[in-house]
Amino acid sequence: MSLVGKWFPNYKLNYKNDLDLTVKFRKLVPEAVTPQYAQDGDAGMDLTATSIKRDKTFIEYGTGIAVEIPYGHVGLLFPRSSITKAPSGVSLKNSVGVIDSNYRGEILARFEYPTFPFDDDWINNVPKVGDKIAQLLIIPYPTVHFEEVQELSDTNRGDGGFGSTDKK
């Protein structure tokens, strides 16, 4: 049985096999690029910029696409590693974008500027329209129901927090 079958026994998806999922999408502008994997075995599909909006604190890329993520799934938006390295050095404003299954608007990727002073050289290295700017992963998730209890089960870690596994 697939993971989706375990998590959502009454929910039927059109899988070609256990790991295939068909996701509907719409091009909002003619130059939009269909999300696609760069290599066989990649987890994330590349998204290409179709527009740029600049502000004092961020740069936002439009992808020109909207998606229909199936119920029980979430889209996770990550920056491509190639645009987070120097010399552009931008990072996704909210670390990871969450695209819920009920959202039908354009996928946008908002990046914050680096903290160092930037100049014309930096501006020339920031991704432009037509560049791949982000990766989209679509994964299933369980619906979680919390149960309040008086005690939690014991583990070898217990309540050890930050860095506790490195302590001898």
C-alpha positions in Angstrom: 0.0 0.0 0.0 1.3 3.5 -0.8 1.9 6.1 1.8 -1.0 8.1 0.5 -3.2 5.0 0.9 -2.1 4.7 4.5 -2.6 8.4 5.3 -5.8 9.0 3.2 -7.5 5.6 2.8 -10.7 7.2 1.3 -8.9 9.6 -1.0 -8.2 8.5 -4.6 -5.5 10.0 -6.8 -4.5 9.4 -10.4 -1.1 7.8 -9.9 0.7 6.2 -12.7 2.5 4.2 -10.0 3.1 4.8 -6.3 5.4 7.7 -6.9 3.8 9.5 -9.9 1.4 12.3 -9.4 -0.3 14.5 -12.0 -0.6 18.1 -11.1 -2.6 20.6 -13.1 -1.1 24.0 -13.8 -2.0 27.1 -15.8 0.3 29.5 -17.6 -0.6 33.0 -16.6 1.7 34.6 -19.2 2.8 33.3 -22.6 6.5 33.2 -21.6 5.8 30.9 -18.6 7.9 27.8 -18.5 6.4 24.4 -17.5 8.0 23.3 -14.2 10.4 20.5 -14.9 13.1 18.3 -13.4 16.6 19.1 -14.6 17.9 15.5 -14.0 16.3 12.1 -13.5 16.0 11.6 -9.8 15.8 15.2 -8.8 13.3 16.0 -6.0 12.5 19.5 -7.0 11.2 20.9 -10.3 12.9 24.1 -11.5 10.8 27.3 -11.8 11.8 30.1 -14.2 11.3 33.8 -13.6 8.9 35.6 -15.8 8.9 38.9 -13.9 10.8 40.8 -11.3 9.6 43.3 -8.7 12.2 45.2 -6.6 11.6 46.8 -3.2 14.0 48.3 -0.7 14.2 45.1 1.2 13.4 42.3 -1.3 13.4 41.2 -4.9 10.4 39.1 -6.0 10.2 36.9 -9.0 7.0 35.8 -10.6 6.9 32.4 -12.3 3.9 33.1 -14.5 2.3 29.8 -13.4 -0.5 28.7 -11.0 -0.8 25.1 -9.8 -3.6 22.9 -8.5 -1.9 20.9 -5.8 -4.0 17.9 -4.9 -5.7 17.8 -1.5 -3.4 16.1 1.0 -0.3 17.5 -0.6 1.7 20.6 -0.2 4.1 22.5 -2.5 7.4 23.5 -0.9 9.3 26.3 -2.6 13.1 26.3 -2.1 15.7 28.6 -3.7 18.0 27.0 -6.3 21.4 26.7 -4.8 23.0 28.5 -7.8 21.3 31.8 -6.9 22.0 31.8 -3.2 25.8 31.7 -3.7 28.0 34.7 -4.3 28.1 37.1 -6.0 24.2 37.5 -5.9 23.9 36.0 -2.3 20.1 36.3 -2.1 18.1 34.1 0.2 14.4 33.2 0.2 12.6 35.7 2.5 10.6 33.1 4.4 13.3 30.3 4.2 10.8 27.8 2.6 7.7 28.8 0.8 4.5 26.8 1.6 1.9 26.4 -1.2 -1.3 25.0 0.1 -3.6 22.8 -2.0 -6.3 25.5 -2.0 -4.1 28.3 -3.4 -4.6 29.1 -7.1 -2.6 32.2 -7.5 0.8 32.8 -9.2 3.8 31.1 -7.6 6.0 33.9 -6.4 9.5 33.7 -4.9 10.5 36.6 -2.7 14.2 36.9 -1.8 15.8 39.2 0.6 18.9 41.2 -0.2 22.2 40.3 1.4 23.3 42.4 4.4 26.5 43.6 2.8 26.4 46.8 0.6 25.7 45.9 -2.9 26.9 47.7 -6.0 26.5 47.5 -9.8 28.5 44.2 -9.9 26.1 42.7 -7.4 23.1 43.9 -9.4 24.5 42.4 -12.6 24.7 39.0 -10.9 21.2 38.8 -9.6 19.0 36.4 -11.5 17.0 37.9 -14.3 13.8 37.1 -16.2 14.3 33.8 -17.9 16.6 32.4 -15.2 15.7 29.4 -13.1 15.1 30.9 -9.6 13.5 28.3 -7.4 12.6 24.6 -7.0 9.1 23.2 -6.3 8.6 20.0 -4.4 5.1 18.5 -4.0 4.7 16.0 -1.2 1.9 14.4 0.7 1.3 15.2 4.3 -0.8 13.7 7.0 -3.6 15.5 8.7 -2.5 15.8 12.3 -4.8 15.6 15.3 -3.3 16.6 18.6 -4.1 14.7 21.8 -3.3 16.4 25.1 -1.8 14.0 27.6 -0.2 14.4 31.1 3.0 12.5 30.2 4.9 11.8 27.0 6.9 8.5 26.4 10.5 8.4 27.5 13.4 8.4 25.0 17.1 8.3 25.2 17.2 12.0 24.3 14.5 13.2 26.6 14.1 16.9 26.6 17.7 17.6 25.4 17.5 20.6 23.1 20.0 22.5 20.9 23.3 20.7 20.6 22.4 18.1 23.2 23.3 15.1 20.9 26.9 16.4 20.7 27.4 16.5 24.4 29.3 13.6 26.0 
